[in-house]
Amino acid sequence: MNVMNEDRVNSLPFLERVTDYVNYYAETNSNDEALVSGEIRWSYKELQKQVDTIAKALLAMGIKKGDRVATLSPPNHHFWATFLASASIGAIWLGLNPRYKLEEYQYVISDAGPKVFFACNVIADRNYGSDLQEIVNQGNGLSQLVFLDENLSKIKSDTLQEFCQLADQVSDECLAHARDKVLSTDPALIVYTSGSTGNPKGALLPHRGLVRCSRNQLGYYDVFPVRMQNFFPINHVACVGDVSCFCLVTGGTIFFLENFDPALSMEQVVREKITLWGGIPTTLQMCLSLPNFSEYDLSSVQQIGWGGAAASEDLIDNLLKISPRLTSCYGLTETVGSVTYIDPTNDREILRNTIGKPVPEYDVRLIDNAGNDVKDAELGEILVKGDFIMTGYWNRPKETQETIDELGWLHTGDIGIWLPDGNLKLLGRMGEMFKSGGYNIYPREIEQVLEVFPGVEMAAVIGVSDELYGEIGIAYIQMQSGQNLKVKDIIQYCKELLANYKIPKQIFITKQLPLLPVGKIDKVKLKSDYISSRL
């Protein structure tokens, strides 16, 4: 974080609740655009009006501090208004991904127990009528279903416009009183983490964490004005925290894109003069792969950033042709925001092989299996401590205690190593590490080697059981368009760069790797498919 950025961070007010920034900017920058969603463009004053109206209607419904409110929507103005309204009165908001199947909705609704459920009947080409009917029939304490679009089903329910008429029953004084009771330590939302090791757990993210992480993020995203795209699913911390809350706390503008499409994304970047262009490496690569990419005027882009996964050398090289100011970061749902950043740079080595340095005011350490701090160049689990991390898992005291120890250290489950220059190198998840012939093998190390091979776009390595070695590595490679890769050439290349025990025992080349909704490679599916194919 440079001195100029630090001054900008310090100039931002540190408000008690993340939702307080709506009123702050409605008073100080009332005509500035808060969001753009399709044809809708709201100023901060208009956002304030929408949020206050929904908040009053929720209070009229009897929603109290600690009650849960759910939303099923793509990333748009409806999602943002319902989140801000709910969190502002102390309710705990919950986002649902439009890609969920009925069973996933039922699990999350049953676990969180929302009293009010805002939902779209139709998103893209999917009609949710039958799923919503099943959810209503299930009960689980759900008092009110509110449609964000037309009520095209037979379910007895209000539209958002009808629901908002309840706001007339609540005074401004009552609304202010409800908000005054919300503490900075109170959870603003629940984010359900991946269920790769069992049922998903709901991480409770506090107002204070969203505020602190958003302010610190400005120290590394050195752009003005802040103008960012948001195409992440609303159940993900990247959507709510990294983009939406960041733009709100800094008085910037969110440009929603309901479904990520590389061409539509680039058109929006140009049309709306996006200043901070980013996403995950997959979405950036998809944009750069457009046949007419060179025709887009990206002169408004002041900085490019990514998170969630490592970028390949080819991707970094191509992004540097657009901007010499690239950055990346590292964080978890449970840390609320990123805890390490790479200062804007054109240093390929740092961008490719590190996740940067910890934010100065955050405590980060690496420990060995005995719980002792590791020395430089030694592997260890990454631990994070601070008043910004999650308050715990919803109704999961045992899992909370396993993740946050008695001294307040959050155990990330990620393996890292300190480099001599103070940067941190990420080697992967503890759960992804596998042992082959007695050697510990970290998939990310192998993936980085594979992704440098000409013609490789992405690579994923998984460990699977083996009678002889205990476990062996299996590599999946996604080819770049128009390439014709041969397994024998890749194996020979690996022999030149990797110890023999690290070389994958099998390599599969494909045109498309399976992706999670946020664009990360779905390694759970790769492993499941591999095991199924061997039965």
C-alpha positions in Angstrom: 0.0 0.0 0.0 1.7 3.3 -1.1 1.5 6.5 0.8 -1.0 8.1 -1.6 -3.4 5.2 -1.3 -3.0 5.2 2.5 -4.1 8.8 2.5 -7.2 7.9 0.5 -8.0 5.1 2.9 -7.6 7.3 5.9 -9.9 9.9 4.3 -12.8 7.5 4.2 -15.1 7.5 7.2 -15.0 4.4 9.3 -18.7 3.9 9.9 -20.2 1.4 12.4 -22.2 -0.6 9.8 -21.5 -1.2 6.1 -25.1 -0.2 5.4 -24.5 3.3 6.9 -22.6 4.2 3.8 -25.8 4.4 1.9 -27.0 7.4 4.0 -23.6 8.9 4.1 -23.2 9.2 0.4 -26.9 10.0 -0.1 -26.1 13.1 2.0 -22.6 14.0 0.7 -22.7 12.8 -2.9 -26.5 12.4 -3.5 -26.4 12.6 -7.3 -23.5 10.3 -7.9 -24.4 7.0 -9.5 -24.5 4.1 -7.0 -25.3 1.4 -9.5 -26.2 0.5 -13.0 -28.3 -2.5 -13.7 -29.6 -3.0 -17.2 -31.6 0.1 -18.0 -31.7 1.1 -14.3 -29.4 3.8 -13.1 -29.7 4.7 -9.4 -28.0 7.6 -7.7 -27.1 7.3 -4.0 -30.2 9.2 -3.2 -32.4 6.8 -5.2 -30.6 3.8 -3.6 -31.3 5.2 -0.2 -35.0 5.6 -1.0 -35.3 2.0 -2.3 -33.3 0.6 0.7 -35.4 2.5 3.3 -38.7 1.4 1.7 -37.8 -2.3 1.8 -36.3 -2.0 5.3 -39.6 -0.4 6.6 -41.6 -3.1 4.9 -39.5 -5.8 6.6 -40.0 -4.1 10.0 -43.8 -4.0 9.3 -43.6 -7.8 8.6 -42.2 -8.2 12.1 -38.6 -8.9 11.0 -36.3 -8.3 14.0 -32.5 -8.3 14.6 -31.1 -11.7 14.0 -33.9 -12.9 11.7 -32.8 -14.2 8.3 -33.9 -12.9 4.9 -33.1 -14.7 1.7 -32.9 -13.5 -1.9 -32.9 -15.6 -5.1 -31.7 -13.3 -7.9 -29.0 -12.7 -10.4 -26.5 -9.9 -9.5 -28.6 -6.8 -10.0 -30.3 -3.9 -8.2 -32.8 -6.1 -6.5 -30.1 -8.2 -4.8 -28.3 -5.1 -3.6 -31.3 -3.3 -2.3 -32.6 -6.4 -0.4 -29.2 -7.0 1.1 -28.7 -3.5 2.3 -32.3 -3.2 3.6 -32.1 -6.4 5.6 -28.6 -5.9 7.0 -29.4 -2.3 8.0 -32.1 -3.4 10.5 -30.0 -6.2 11.9 -31.5 -9.1 9.9 -29.0 -11.6 8.5 -29.2 -11.7 4.7 -28.7 -14.9 2.6 -28.1 -15.0 -1.1 -29.1 -18.0 -3.2 -27.5 -19.0 -6.5 -29.8 -19.2 -9.5 -27.8 -22.4 -10.5 -28.8 -24.3 -7.4 -31.0 -27.4 -7.8 -34.1 -27.8 -5.7 -32.3 -30.0 -3.1 -29.6 -27.3 -2.6 -32.3 -24.7 -2.1 -34.1 -26.9 0.4 -30.9 -27.6 2.4 -29.9 -24.0 2.7 -33.4 -22.7 3.4 -33.9 -25.5 6.0 -30.5 -24.7 7.7 -30.8 -20.9 7.7 -34.6 -20.6 8.3 -35.4 -17.3 6.6 -38.7 -15.6 7.5 -38.9 -13.6 4.2 -37.8 -14.8 0.8 -37.3 -12.5 -2.1 -37.2 -14.4 -5.4 -37.4 -14.2 -9.1 -39.9 -16.4 -11.0 -37.8 -16.5 -14.1 -34.0 -16.0 -14.5 -32.6 -16.4 -18.0 -34.4 -19.4 -19.4 -35.2 -21.1 -16.1 -38.6 -21.0 -14.5 -38.4 -21.4 -10.7 -42.2 -21.7 -10.1 -42.2 -25.4 -9.1 -39.1 -25.1 -6.9 -40.5 -22.1 -5.1 -43.8 -24.0 -4.5 -41.8 -26.9 -3.0 -39.9 -24.5 -0.7 -43.1 -22.8 0.4 -44.7 -26.2 1.1 -41.6 -27.2 3.1 -42.3 -24.4 5.6 -39.2 -24.1 7.9 -40.6 -20.9 9.4 -40.9 -19.0 6.1 -43.6 -16.3 6.6 -43.5 -14.4 3.3 -42.5 -15.0 -0.3 -42.0 -11.8 -2.3 -41.6 -11.9 -6.1 -39.0 -9.6 -7.5 -40.7 -9.9 -10.9 -44.2 -10.8 -12.0 -46.1 -13.5 -10.1 -46.4 -16.0 -12.9 -47.1 -18.9 -10.6 -50.1 -20.1 -8.6 -48.4 -19.3 -5.3 -50.2 -16.8 -3.2 -47.6 -14.1 -2.8 -46.9 -10.4 -3.1 -44.8 -8.7 -5.7 -42.0 -6.4 -4.5 -44.2 -3.4 -5.3 -47.1 -4.8 -3.2 -44.8 -5.8 -0.4 -43.3 -2.3 -0.3 -46.7 -0.8 0.5 -46.2 -2.1 4.0 -43.5 0.6 4.4 -46.3 3.2 5.1 -46.9 1.5 8.4 -43.4 2.3 9.8 -42.1 5.8 10.6 -38.7 7.2 10.0 -38.1 7.2 13.7 -38.9 3.5 14.0 -36.5 2.7 11.2 -33.7 4.8 12.8 -34.3 3.1 16.1 -34.0 -0.4 14.6 -30.8 0.6 12.9 -29.3 2.1 16.0 -29.5 -1.3 17.7 -27.3 -3.0 15.1 -23.7 -3.4 16.3 -20.6 -3.5 14.1 -20.0 -7.0 15.4 -23.4 -8.2 14.3 -23.5 -10.5 11.2 -24.7 -8.8 8.0 -25.0 -12.0 6.0 -24.5 -15.7 5.8 -22.4 -17.2 3.0 -22.5 -20.9 2.6 -19.1 -22.4 1.8 -18.4 -25.2 -0.5 -19.6 -28.6 0.6 -16.7 -30.6 -0.8 -16.1 -32.1 2.6 -19.7 -32.5 3.7 -22.8 -30.2 3.8 -22.1 -26.5 3.2 -21.6 -24.4 6.3 -23.0 -20.9 6.7 -20.2 -18.4 7.5 -21.5 -15.3 9.4 -19.8 -12.2 8.1 -20.0 -9.1 10.3 -20.6 -5.5 9.4 -17.2 -4.6 10.8 -15.4 -7.0 8.6 -17.1 -5.8 5.4 -16.2 -2.2 6.3 -12.6 -2.9 7.3 -11.9 -5.1 4.3 -13.4 -2.7 1.8 -11.4 0.2 3.2 -8.1 -1.7 3.1 -8.9 -2.9 -0.4 -8.8 0.7 -1.6 -5.2 0.8 -0.5 -4.3 -1.6 -3.3 -6.9 -0.8 -5.9 -5.5 2.6 -6.8 -8.2 3.9 -9.2 -10.5 7.0 -9.2 -13.3 7.0 -9.6 -14.1 3.5 -8.5 -16.2 1.9 -11.3 -16.4 -1.9 -11.3 -18.3 -4.7 -12.9 -20.2 -7.3 -10.8 -21.1 -10.6 -12.5 -20.4 -12.9 -9.5 -23.3 -15.0 -8.1 -25.0 -13.3 -5.1 -24.2 -16.2 -2.8 -20.5 -15.5 -3.1 -18.4 -13.2 -1.0 -16.8 -11.8 -4.1 -20.2 -10.4 -5.2 -21.4 -9.0 -1.9 -18.0 -8.0 -0.3 -15.2 -7.7 -2.8 -17.2 -5.7 -5.4 -20.5 -4.4 -4.0 -19.4 -3.4 -0.5 -16.1 -2.1 -1.8 -17.9 0.2 -4.3 -20.3 1.3 -1.6 -17.7 2.1 1.1 -15.6 4.1 -1.5 -18.5 5.9 -3.0 -18.0 4.2 -6.3 -20.4 2.7 -8.9 -21.4 -0.9 -9.4 -22.1 -2.1 -12.9 -24.1 -5.3 -12.7 -24.1 -8.0 -15.4 -26.7 -10.6 -14.7 -25.0 -13.3 -16.7 -21.3 -13.3 -17.5 -20.7 -13.1 -21.2 -17.3 -12.0 -22.4 -18.6 -9.9 -25.3 -21.2 -8.2 -23.2 -18.7 -7.7 -20.4 -16.2 -6.0 -22.8 -18.9 -3.8 -24.3 -19.9 -2.7 -20.8 -16.2 -2.0 -19.9 -16.0 0.3 -22.9 -19.4 1.9 -22.7 -19.3 2.6 -18.9 -15.6 3.5 -18.7 -14.8 0.9 -16.1 -11.7 1.9 -14.2 -10.9 -1.3 -12.3 -11.3 -4.3 -14.6 -11.1 -7.7 -12.9 -12.6 -11.0 -12.1 -11.0 -14.4 -11.9 -8.4 -15.7 -14.3 -11.0 -17.7 -16.2 -13.3 -14.7 -17.0 -10.3 -12.5 -18.0 -9.0 -15.3 -20.3 -12.5 -15.6 -21.9 -12.5 -11.9 -22.7 -9.0 -11.9 -24.1 -9.9 -14.9 -26.3 -12.6 -12.9 -28.1 -11.6 -12.7 -31.8 -12.2 -9.0 -31.8 -10.7 -8.2 -28.4 -8.1 -5.8 -29.9 -10.9 -3.6 -31.1 -12.1 -2.7 -27.6 -11.1 0.7 -26.3 -9.7 0.0 -22.8 -8.3 3.5 -22.2 -10.5 3.9 -19.1 -9.0 0.9 -17.4 -6.5 2.2 -14.7 -5.8 -1.2 -13.1 -6.5 -4.9 -13.6 -6.9 -7.3 -10.8 -7.9 -10.9 -10.1 -8.4 -13.3 -7.2 -9.7 -16.8 -6.5 -7.1 -18.6 -8.5 -3.6 -18.1 -10.0 -3.1 -16.6 -13.4 -1.0 -18.3 -16.1 2.1 -16.7 -17.5 0.4 -16.2 -20.9 -2.6 -14.4 -19.2 -0.3 -12.2 -17.2 1.8 -11.3 -20.4 -1.4 -10.5 -22.3 -2.8 -8.3 -19.5 0.5 -6.4 -19.2 0.0 -5.3 -22.8 -3.2 -3.6 -21.6 -2.0 -2.1 -18.3 1.4 -2.1 -16.5 -0.5 -2.1 -13.2 -1.7 -5.6 -12.3 -2.6 -6.9 -8.9 -3.9 -10.0 -7.2 -5.1 -11.0 -3.8 -5.9 -13.9 -1.5 -8.7 -14.4 1.0 -11.4 -16.8 2.0 -15.1 -16.5 2.7 -14.3 -16.9 6.4 -11.8 -13.9 6.3 -14.6 -11.7 4.8 -12.2 -10.1 2.4 -8.6 -10.5 1.1 -5.8 -10.6 3.6 -2.9 -10.4 1.2 -2.4 -8.3 -1.8 0.2 -7.6 -4.6 0.8 -3.9 -4.9 0.1 -2.8 -8.5 3.1 -4.0 -10.5 4.4 -5.4 -13.8 6.7 -7.8 -12.1 5.8 -11.2 -13.7 7.6 -13.3 -11.1 5.6 -11.7 -8.2 2.3 -11.9 -10.1 2.8 -15.5 -11.2 4.3 -17.1 -8.1 3.0 -15.2 -5.1 -0.2 -13.9 -3.4 1.5 -10.8 -2.2 2.1 -9.5 1.3 -0.4 -9.4 4.2 -2.3 -6.2 4.9 -0.1 -4.5 7.6 -2.9 -4.3 10.2 -3.8 -8.0 9.8 -2.0 -10.8 11.7 -0.9 -13.6 9.4 1.4 -16.5 10.4 2.4 -20.0 9.1 2.5 -23.0 11.5 3.7 -26.6 11.2 1.8 -29.7 12.3 2.9 -29.1 15.9 1.5 -25.5 15.9 4.9 -23.8 15.8 5.7 -20.9 13.6 7.7 -22.0 10.6 10.9 -20.4 9.3 11.3 -18.7 5.9 11.3 -21.2 3.1 9.4 -23.8 5.2 5.9 -25.0 4.5 3.1 -24.2 6.9 -0.7 -23.7 7.2 -1.8 -20.1 6.8 -3.5 -18.6 9.9 -5.2 -15.2 10.1 -6.3 -13.2 13.1 -8.2 -9.9 13.4 -11.5 -8.3 14.2 -12.7 -8.5 10.6 -13.0 -12.3 10.2 -16.2 -14.3 10.4 -18.0 -14.5 13.7 -18.4 -18.3 13.2 -20.5 -20.8 11.3 -24.3 -20.7 11.6 -25.5 -23.2 14.2 -22.1 -25.0 13.9 -20.3 -24.5 17.3 -18.0 -27.6 16.8 -17.0 -26.6 13.3 -16.4 -23.0 14.5 -14.1 -24.1 17.2 -12.2 -26.3 14.8 -11.7 -23.3 12.5 -11.1 -20.5 15.0 -8.9 -21.6 17.9 -9.1 -20.3 21.5 -6.6 -17.5 20.7 -8.7 -16.2 17.8 -6.5 -17.6 15.0 -8.5 -18.7 11.9 -7.0 -21.8 10.4 -7.4 -21.4 6.6 -6.5 -25.0 5.6 -4.2 -23.5 3.0 -0.5 -24.3 2.7 2.0 -21.5 2.1 5.6 -20.5 2.3 7.3 -17.2 3.1 9.7 -16.0 0.4 12.8 -13.9 1.2 11.2 -10.7 -0.1 8.3 -11.0 2.4 5.8 -12.2 -0.2 3.7 -15.3 0.5 3.5 -18.2 -2.0 0.4 -20.4 -1.9 0.9 -24.1 -2.5 -2.8 -25.2 -2.2 -5.3 -26.6 0.2 -4.3 -29.0 2.9 -7.1 -31.2 1.6 -5.7 -31.2 -1.9 -2.2 -32.3 -0.9 -1.7 -36.0 -1.4 1.1 -38.4 -0.5 2.6 -40.5 -3.2 5.3 -43.1 -2.3 5.9 -41.2 1.0 6.3 -37.8 -0.6 3.9 -34.9 0.1 2.8 -33.4 -3.2 1.1 -30.1 -3.7 -1.0 -29.8 -6.8 -0.6 -26.1 -7.4 3.2 -26.5 -7.9 2.6 -29.0 -10.7 -0.3 -26.9 -12.2 2.0 -23.9 -12.5 4.5 -26.0 -14.5 1.8 -27.4 -16.8 0.3 -24.0 -17.4 3.6 -22.7 -18.9 3.6 -25.4 -21.6 2.7 -23.8 -25.0 -0.9 -24.4 -25.8 -2.1 -25.0 -22.3 -4.9 -22.7 -21.1 -5.6 -24.2 -17.6 -4.5 -27.2 -15.6 -5.8 -29.1 -12.6 -4.1 -31.9 -10.7 -5.9 -34.2 -8.3 -4.7 -37.0 -6.1 -6.4 -40.4 -6.3 -5.9 -43.7 -4.5 -3.4 -46.2 -5.8 -2.5 -49.6 -4.5 1.3 -49.3 -5.1 2.0 -45.6 -4.2 -0.9 -44.9 -1.9 -1.9 -42.0 -4.0 -1.0 -40.7 -7.5 -1.4 -37.5 -9.3 -3.8 -37.1 -12.2 -3.6 -34.1 -14.4 -6.3 -32.5 -16.5 -5.4 -29.9 -19.1 -7.6 -27.5 -21.0 -6.1 -26.7 -24.4 -6.1 -23.2 -25.9 -8.3 -22.9 -29.0 -6.7 -24.2 -32.1 -4.0 -26.2 -30.3 -3.2 -29.9 -30.7 -1.3 -31.1 -27.7 0.2 -34.5 -27.2 0.5 -36.2 -23.8 4.0 -37.6 -24.5 5.3 -34.1 -25.1 3.9 -32.8 -21.9 5.3 -35.8 -19.9 8.8 -35.2 -21.4 8.4 -31.5 -20.5 7.5 -32.4 -16.9 10.5 -34.7 -16.6 12.8 -31.7 -17.3 11.2 -29.5 -14.6 9.8 -31.7 -11.9 11.1 -34.4 -9.6 10.0 -37.8 -10.9 7.5 -38.4 -8.0 5.7 -35.2 -8.8 5.1 -36.1 -12.5 1.4 -36.9 -13.0 0.9 -40.6 -13.7 -1.9 -39.8 -16.1 -2.7 -36.7 -18.2 -6.0 -36.0 -19.8 -6.4 -33.3 -22.4 -9.8 -31.7 -22.9 -11.3 -28.7 -24.6 -13.2 -27.6 -21.5 -12.6 -28.2 -17.8 -15.7 -28.2 -15.5 -16.1 -25.0 -13.6 -17.9 -23.9 -10.4 -20.4 -21.0 -10.6 -17.7 -18.5 -9.7 -15.4 -19.8 -12.5 -12.9 -21.9 -10.5 -12.1 -25.4 -11.7 -14.4 -28.0 -10.1 -11.9 -30.5 -8.8 -14.5 -32.3 -6.8 -16.3 -33.2 -10.1 -13.0 -34.1 -11.8 -12.2 -36.6 -9.0 -15.7 -38.0 -8.9 -15.7 -38.5 -12.7 -12.3 -40.1 -12.5 -13.4 -42.6 -9.8 -16.7 -43.3 -11.6 -14.8 -44.1 -14.8 -12.8 -46.7 -13.0 -15.7 -48.6 -11.5 
